[in-house]
Amino acid sequence: MIDRNKIRKALLKRRAALTRESVLSQVETVELDQARVGRLSRAEAMQDHQMSLELARRREAMLEAITRTLVRIDKDPDYGLCDDCGEAIAPARLALDPTQLCCVHCAGKREQGSL
């Protein structure tokens, strides 16, 4: 049996941490003036900028997943059941990532493109 309140608290804590990270790491424009910055420094700055953008995208995706999961915990009596096969998702799996929609078996099938 899963403890929805415990999962809810963990999700709220994770959401707060991600929100703080978002505020602290606002992506800034990359300086590309060739007269002021060398070629290697520009390349490194552009790479850092792209990595920052990707981290921000992943953070936003996780925040959306957390929001959807919080709604499911409150309103969906089937939270904790696999969306594909209907079997219970292992409590340890949900403890690691409460946003999971599938059991390990079905997630493997999804990754292989079987579903």
GROMACS elastic network, one bead per residue, 0.5 to 0.9 nm:
[ bonds ]
;  ai    aj funct       b0    kb
    1    80     6  0.89865   500
    1    91     6  0.72192   500
    2     5     6  0.89337   500
    2     6     6  0.85570   500
    2     7     6  0.81931   500
    2    80     6  0.73848   500
    2    90     6  0.89183   500
    2    91     6  0.60031   500
    2    94     6  0.82764   500
    2    95     6  0.88088   500
    3     6     6  0.53976   500
    3     7     6  0.63583   500
    3     8     6  0.86361   500
    3    91     6  0.88654   500
    4     7     6  0.50662   500
    4     8     6  0.59282   500
    4     9     6  0.85811   500
    4    73     6  0.64889   500
    4    74     6  0.84411   500
    4    79     6  0.89079   500
    5     9     6  0.61731   500
    5    10     6  0.86090   500
    5    73     6  0.86856   500
    6     9     6  0.52117   500
    6    10     6  0.62860   500
    6    11     6  0.86829   500
    7    10     6  0.50813   500
    7    11     6  0.61387   500
    7    12     6  0.86137   500
    7    70     6  0.89190   500
    7    73     6  0.84992   500
    7    94     6  0.81013   500
    7    95     6  0.71165   500
    7    98     6  0.66540   500
    8    11     6  0.51146   500
    8    12     6  0.61592   500
    8    13     6  0.85807   500
    8    69     6  0.86795   500
    8    70     6  0.65372   500
    8    73     6  0.73660   500
    8    74     6  0.89500   500
    8    98     6  0.87121   500
    9    12     6  0.51383   500
    9    13     6  0.61398   500
    9    14     6  0.85922   500
   10    13     6  0.51054   500
   10    14     6  0.61454   500
   10    15     6  0.85757   500
   10    95     6  0.88724   500
   10    98     6  0.86453   500
   11    14     6  0.50051   500
   11    15     6  0.60022   500
   11    16     6  0.85424   500
   11    66     6  0.63509   500
   11    67     6  0.86389   500
   11    69     6  0.83557   500
   11    70     6  0.74394   500
   11    98     6  0.75481   500
   11    99     6  0.88334   500
   12    15     6  0.50323   500
   12    16     6  0.61836   500
   12    17     6  0.86741   500
   12    66     6  0.81244   500
   12    70     6  0.83934   500
   13    16     6  0.52042   500
   13    17     6  0.63471   500
   13    18     6  0.87597   500
   14    17     6  0.51113   500
   14    18     6  0.61798   500
   14    19     6  0.85433   500
   14    63     6  0.86657   500
   14    66     6  0.83212   500
   15    18     6  0.51330   500
   15    19     6  0.60539   500
   15    20     6  0.85951   500
   15    62     6  0.83775   500
   15    63     6  0.61947   500
   15    66     6  0.69166   500
   15    67     6  0.83961   500
   16    19     6  0.50904   500
   16    20     6  0.62239   500
   16    21     6  0.86681   500
   17    20     6  0.51383   500
   17    21     6  0.62490   500
   17    22     6  0.86897   500
   18    22     6  0.61657   500
   18    23     6  0.87361   500
   18    59     6  0.65160   500
   18    60     6  0.84150   500
   18    62     6  0.83079   500
   18    63     6  0.71663   500
   19    22     6  0.50385   500
   19    23     6  0.64010   500
   19    24     6  0.87201   500
   19    59     6  0.84581   500
   19    60     6  0.89805   500
   19    63     6  0.80381   500
   20    23     6  0.52151   500
   20    24     6  0.62094   500
   20    25     6  0.86597   500
   21    24     6  0.50762   500
   21    25     6  0.60074   500
   21    26     6  0.87146   500
   21    59     6  0.84720   500
   22    25     6  0.54253   500
   22    26     6  0.64367   500
   22    56     6  0.70147   500
   22    59     6  0.75054   500
   22    60     6  0.84744   500
   23    26     6  0.60815   500
   25    28     6  0.87485   500
   25    52     6  0.80436   500
   25    56     6  0.82257   500
   26    52     6  0.85965   500
   26    56     6  0.84232   500
   27    49     6  0.72124   500
   27    52     6  0.63919   500
   27    53     6  0.67892   500
   27    56     6  0.81362   500
   28    49     6  0.76425   500
   29    49     6  0.77369   500
   30    42     6  0.81584   500
   30    45     6  0.63101   500
   30    46     6  0.64062   500
   30    48     6  0.88759   500
   30    49     6  0.66385   500
   31    34     6  0.88306   500
   31    36     6  0.85982   500
   31    37     6  0.76883   500
   31    42     6  0.73279   500
   31    45     6  0.75453   500
   31    46     6  0.85461   500
   32    35     6  0.88111   500
   32    36     6  0.81007   500
   32    37     6  0.69250   500
   32    42     6  0.60555   500
   32    45     6  0.84241   500
   32    46     6  0.84530   500
   33    36     6  0.55146   500
   33    37     6  0.61107   500
   33    38     6  0.87384   500
   33    42     6  0.84143   500
   34    37     6  0.52560   500
   34    38     6  0.63073   500
   34    39     6  0.71954   500
   34    42     6  0.79842   500
   35    38     6  0.75164   500
   37    40     6  0.83152   500
   37    41     6  0.61510   500
   37    42     6  0.62192   500
   38    41     6  0.52024   500
   38    42     6  0.61456   500
   38    43     6  0.87124   500
   39    42     6  0.51547   500
   39    43     6  0.63039   500
   39    44     6  0.86759   500
   40    43     6  0.50769   500
   40    44     6  0.61242   500
   40    45     6  0.84892   500
   41    44     6  0.50458   500
   41    45     6  0.59981   500
   41    46     6  0.85302   500
   42    46     6  0.60686   500
   42    47     6  0.85135   500
   43    46     6  0.51210   500
   43    47     6  0.61442   500
   43    48     6  0.85689   500
   44    47     6  0.50555   500
   44    48     6  0.60767   500
   44    49     6  0.84801   500
   45    48     6  0.50570   500
   45    49     6  0.60488   500
   45    50     6  0.86352   500
   46    50     6  0.62015   500
   46    51     6  0.86015   500
   47    50     6  0.51279   500
   47    51     6  0.61733   500
   47    52     6  0.85799   500
   48    51     6  0.50726   500
   48    52     6  0.61307   500
   48    53     6  0.86274   500
   49    52     6  0.50576   500
   49    53     6  0.62214   500
   49    54     6  0.86906   500
   50    53     6  0.50257   500
   50    54     6  0.62040   500
   50    55     6  0.86197   500
   51    54     6  0.50851   500
   51    55     6  0.61533   500
   51    56     6  0.85700   500
   52    55     6  0.51084   500
   52    56     6  0.61484   500
   52    57     6  0.85997   500
   53    56     6  0.50854   500
   53    57     6  0.61750   500
   53    58     6  0.87009   500
   54    58     6  0.61788   500
   54    59     6  0.84984   500
   55    58     6  0.51291   500
   55    59     6  0.60555   500
   55    60     6  0.85970   500
   56    59     6  0.50062   500
   56    60     6  0.61669   500
   56    61     6  0.85962   500
   57    60     6  0.51825   500
   57    61     6  0.62048   500
   57    62     6  0.86749   500
   58    62     6  0.61388   500
   58    63     6  0.85615   500
   59    62     6  0.51360   500
   59    63     6  0.61767   500
   59    64     6  0.86875   500
   60    63     6  0.50077   500
   60    64     6  0.62247   500
   60    65     6  0.86339   500
   61    64     6  0.51324   500
   61    65     6  0.62264   500
   61    66     6  0.86449   500
   62    66     6  0.60766   500
   62    67     6  0.85696   500
   62    99     6  0.87706   500
   63    66     6  0.50772   500
   63    67     6  0.62166   500
   63    68     6  0.87046   500
   64    67     6  0.51013   500
   64    68     6  0.62441   500
   64    69     6  0.85737   500
   65    68     6  0.51499   500
   65    69     6  0.60775   500
   65    70     6  0.86146   500
   65    99     6  0.61850   500
   66    69     6  0.50129   500
   66    70     6  0.61078   500
   66    71     6  0.86897   500
   66    98     6  0.81772   500
   66    99     6  0.63760   500
   67    70     6  0.51922   500
   67    71     6  0.64575   500
   67    72     6  0.87464   500
   68    71     6  0.52567   500
   68    72     6  0.62768   500
   68    73     6  0.87439   500
   68    99     6  0.80684   500
   69    73     6  0.60543   500
   69    74     6  0.86080   500
   69    79     6  0.85220   500
   69    98     6  0.72986   500
   69    99     6  0.56093   500
   69   100     6  0.86260   500
   70    73     6  0.51223   500
   70    74     6  0.63768   500
   70    75     6  0.86777   500
   70    99     6  0.87965   500
   71    74     6  0.52337   500
   71    75     6  0.59833   500
   71    76     6  0.76315   500
   72    75     6  0.52121   500
   72    77     6  0.79806   500
   72    78     6  0.83055   500
   72    79     6  0.61200   500
   73    76     6  0.59970   500
   73    77     6  0.76987   500
   73    78     6  0.86936   500
   73    79     6  0.59484   500
   73    80     6  0.85967   500
   74    77     6  0.81297   500
   74    79     6  0.88111   500
   75    78     6  0.89195   500
   75    79     6  0.85240   500
   76    79     6  0.55288   500
   77    80     6  0.85992   500
   78    81     6  0.55524   500
   78    82     6  0.84859   500
   78    83     6  0.88356   500
   78    86     6  0.85234   500
   79    82     6  0.82585   500
   79    88     6  0.89828   500
   79   101     6  0.84715   500
   80    83     6  0.89065   500
   80    87     6  0.85863   500
   80    88     6  0.59007   500
   80    89     6  0.54804   500
   80    90     6  0.80851   500
   80    91     6  0.79861   500
   80    94     6  0.74853   500
   80    98     6  0.84794   500
   80   100     6  0.83617   500
   80   101     6  0.76664   500
   80   102     6  0.85170   500
   81    84     6  0.87183   500
   81    85     6  0.81708   500
   81    86     6  0.53512   500
   81    87     6  0.54107   500
   81    89     6  0.54098   500
   81    90     6  0.89316   500
   81   101     6  0.75831   500
   81   102     6  0.73166   500
   81   103     6  0.77792   500
   82    85     6  0.56359   500
   82    87     6  0.53886   500
   82    88     6  0.59714   500
   82    89     6  0.57711   500
   82   100     6  0.85418   500
   82   101     6  0.57936   500
   82   103     6  0.53933   500
   82   106     6  0.78455   500
   83    86     6  0.58529   500
   83    87     6  0.83532   500
   83   101     6  0.57912   500
   83   102     6  0.56407   500
   83   103     6  0.83005   500
   83   106     6  0.87873   500
   84    87     6  0.83228   500
   84   101     6  0.83475   500
   84   102     6  0.65356   500
   84   103     6  0.82970   500
   84   106     6  0.65893   500
   84   107     6  0.88661   500
   84   115     6  0.85333   500
   85    88     6  0.88289   500
   85   102     6  0.80861   500
   85   103     6  0.82053   500
   85   106     6  0.72736   500
   86    89     6  0.86928   500
   86   102     6  0.86587   500
   86   103     6  0.88693   500
   87   102     6  0.87600   500
   87   103     6  0.73957   500
   88    91     6  0.82748   500
   88   102     6  0.87296   500
   88   103     6  0.71217   500
   89    92     6  0.84582   500
   89    93     6  0.68397   500
   89    94     6  0.69879   500
   89   100     6  0.83230   500
   89   101     6  0.81226   500
   89   102     6  0.65260   500
   89   104     6  0.76219   500
   90    93     6  0.51869   500
   90    94     6  0.65234   500
   90    95     6  0.86675   500
   90   103     6  0.68896   500
   90   104     6  0.81863   500
   91    94     6  0.50646   500
   91    95     6  0.60013   500
   91    96     6  0.86522   500
   92    96     6  0.63041   500
   92    97     6  0.86489   500
   93    96     6  0.52485   500
   93    97     6  0.62007   500
   93    98     6  0.74692   500
   93   100     6  0.77224   500
   93   103     6  0.80307   500
   93   104     6  0.81307   500
   94    99     6  0.72333   500
   94   100     6  0.65173   500
   95    98     6  0.58817   500
   97   100     6  0.59489   500
   98   101     6  0.84797   500
  100   103     6  0.78522   500
  101   107     6  0.83697   500
  102   105     6  0.78906   500
  102   106     6  0.58817   500
  102   107     6  0.55842   500
  103   106     6  0.54886   500
  103   107     6  0.60247   500
  103   108     6  0.85689   500
  104   107     6  0.50711   500
  104   108     6  0.61126   500
  104   109     6  0.86991   500
  105   108     6  0.52415   500
  105   109     6  0.64967   500
  105   110     6  0.88755   500
  106   110     6  0.61761   500
  106   111     6  0.86277   500
  106   115     6  0.80964   500
  107   111     6  0.62405   500
  107   112     6  0.86702   500
  108   111     6  0.51282   500
  108   112     6  0.62996   500
  108   113     6  0.86277   500
  108   114     6  0.86651   500
  109   112     6  0.50902   500
  109   113     6  0.61359   500
  109   114     6  0.50750   500
  109   115     6  0.61291   500
  110   114     6  0.57721   500
  110   115     6  0.52961   500
  111   114     6  0.76374   500
  111   115     6  0.85636   500
  112   115     6  0.81073   500
